[in-house]
């Protein structure tokens, strides 16, 4: 009798743990999709203005075929991406989530090759996060929850490392290391609370020195965590990732949240990982 009771308690504990793990899996999915939606919606004011301009004065580059020059196709790809995220979150069936994830990834891939948006980093980071969502939705009802979350956390910090390292590589130049680029872009005239405060309290010579160390700090952080973030424990990597991607926009330009909101959501997956 005692053995039967013990077996029953163990079975109940396993069921409870499985249910809790499944809830964490869904929560991880939701936080990533919310981050994606926020970032793309953050783009709305710029995108709507650019859409009007693109319709009034269409561009024509023979490098792109007509369907990749069309002002209509880029508009629909953007709207379809937002709609697919909403339907994926609202859909209760695993198949619906997977199909919506595939649609949003395909629409973002289209935006990355369209003449009007191929050079927009918002769609680049969103595509990488959507690829993660595509993979995750195909495993949500198949894998053991905690094993899935551990793999998902590793993949999320690997993608975050790649994005950071890509940003760092672009800044490995004398102009960035000297602070010249950041000084011209931000410190001279940028109307933003950080740089307005610095211009109000420091003379031009000190501003130039601050720009140098600001630039070197950015390069150092992106390089260091680009190489090491994927090696850190899940929760520590999540904390660093969320802090880094949040602070990049907070300390330079709020509009960058269109690029980084999805990365913040992706890094947060590490908080759901647990040891067996």
N, C-alpha and C positions, 0 to 999 in steps of 0.2 A: 504493500500500500504506500509506504514511504517512497519507494522507488517510483511509483506511478505519479505521486504528487510532485516529486522533484522533476520528473520528465515533463509534466504538464507546465510547471513554472518555467522551465527552460524554453519550452515551446512558445509560451506566452511572451517571454522576454525577446525571443527571436522575432516574433511577429511585430511586437512593439518597436523593436529596433529597425526592422525593415520599413515600417510605416513612417518612422521618424526620418530614416534615410531618404525615402521617396519624397517626403515633403521638402527636404533640403535640396534634392535634385531639381524639383520644380522651382524652388526659390532661386537657385542659381541661374536657371534658365530665364526666369522673369527679370532678374536684376540686369542680366546682360542685354536682354531685349529692350528693357526700359532705357538703359544707357544708349543703345543704338538709336532708339526713337528720339530721345532728347537731343542727341547730337545732330541728327538729320533735321529735326524740327527747328533747332537753333539756327540752322542754315536758311530758314524760310524767308526771312526779310531780304537777305542778299539774293537768294535764288529767284524770288518773285521779281525783284528789280532787274536782275540779269536776264530773266526770261522775257520781260517786256522789251528790253534793249535788243535782245537777240532776234525777236520777231520783227522789230522795226528796221534793224540793219543787219540782215543775215550775212554771215561770213561764208566765204567760199574758198576752200583750199583743196586742190586736186589730189592731195595726199589721202583725203578721206572720201570714201564713196558717198553718194547722195544720202543714203539712209543714216549715215553717221554725221551728216551736216544738218539734218532736219531739226528745226526748232521744236517741232511737235514731238519727235521721238525722245528727246532729252527731257522734255516736260513730263511725258507719260512714264518714263523710267523712274523719275524721282517720285512721282505720285504712287506708282505701283510698289516701290520699295516701302514707303510709309504704310500703305494699305496691307502689304504682306506681313509686316511686323504686327500690326493691330490684329489681323485675322489669326496669326500664329499664336498670339497671347490669348485671344478669346476662344480659340478652338479647343475643345475638350479631348479630341481624338488625337492619338499619336501621329496618325497618318496626315492629319491636317497640319500639325506642327511641322512635320518633315517637308511637306509640299511647300508650305509657306516659306520655310527657311531656304529651300532651293530657289524659289522665285525671287526672294529678296537678294540672294547672292548673285543670281543671274542678272537682275536689274542693275545692281551695283557694278558688276563686271562690265555691263554695257556702258554705264556712265563713265567708266575709266577708259573707254576707247572712243567715246564720242568727242567730236571736235570741240564742243562747248565746255566739256568738263574733264578732259583727260588729265589735266595738270592739277586737279583739285585734291588736296590731301584728305579732305573730309571723306571722300568716297574710297580712298585707298585704305585708310584705317577701318572704315565701316565694312569694306569687303573682307578684310582679314578676320574681323570679328564675326561676320556672317558665315564665313567658312567654318569657324569654330562652332557656331550655332547649328549649321548643317550636320556636322559630325555628331554633336551632342544630342540632337533630336532623334537621330537614328539609334542611339544607345540607351535612351532614357528608360525604356520599358524592357530592355534586354539584359543589361549588366547589373550586377550587385551594386546598390546605391553608393556605398562608401568607396568601393574600388573605382567606380565611374567618376566620382567627385575628385578622387586623388589624381586620376589621369587627366581629368578636365582642368584641374588646377595647374598641373605641370604644363599642359599645352597652352594655357592662358599666359603663364609667365614666360614661356618660350616665345610666344608671339610678341609680348610686351618687350622682351629683350631685343628682338629683331627690330621693332619700331624704334626703340631708343638708340640702338647701334646705328641704324640707318640715318637718324637725325644727327648723330655725332659725326659720322663719316663725312657728311656734307659740310661740317664746320671745321674739319681738319685742314684749314687754310691759314696763311699768315694774316689775312684780312679779318678773319673771325678771332684768331688768337690775340691780335692786337686790340680788339674791341672796336675796330673801325666800323664794321657792319652794324653792330648793335647801336653804336653811338649815332650813326646816321639815321637808322630806322626808328629808334625809340627815344633816345636821350635828347635829341635836338628839339623836336617839335611835337612828338606824339602826345595827344590829349588823352592821358590816362592817369589814374590817381597816383601810381607809383612814380611816374616820371614828372608829373606836375609837382609833386612834393619835393623831389630831388632838385628840380630847377629853381624852386622857391627858396631852398635852403643852402644850396652850394653854388660856388662860382664856376664858370666854364672849365677852368683847368681841373678842378676837383671832379667835375662831371665826367671829363674825359678819362680820368683815372678810374672812376667808378665803373664806367662802361667797359674798360679793359677787364677788371676783375669780375664783373657781372658775366661777361662773355666767357671767360675762362672757367667760371663756376659752372655754367651751363654745359660747356664741353666736357668738363671733368665728370659731372654727374651722369650725363648721357653715356659717356664712354664706360665709366665704371659699372653702372648698372646694366648697360647693354651687354657687357661681357659676363656679368655675375648674377643678374636677377634670377635667371632660370635655375641657378644652382642652390638658391636659398630655400629654407623650409617654407611650406605653402603660406602659412599665416604671416610670417615675416615678409615674404615676397609680396603678399597682398598689401600689407601696410605700406611698404616702400613704394609699390607701384601706384596705389591710389594717391599717396601724398605727392609723388613726383608729377604725375599727369595732371592732378588738380592744380598744383602750384605753378606749372608752366604757363597755364592760361591766366591764373589769378594774378601772377606777377608781371604779365606782359600784355595780354589782350584778351578780353572776355570773349571775343569772337572765336578764339581758338577752341572754345568748348565744343564747337561743331566738329572739330577734329578729335578731341580728346575725351568727350563724354563716354563714347563707346569703349575706350581703353580703360577708363575708370571702372565701368561696369564689368569689363572682362577681368581686370586684376582682382576685383572683389570676390571672384569665384574661389580664390585661395582661402577665404575665411570659412568656407563650407567644408573644406577638406578635414578629415579626421583620421587618426590612427585607428587601426582595427582593435 
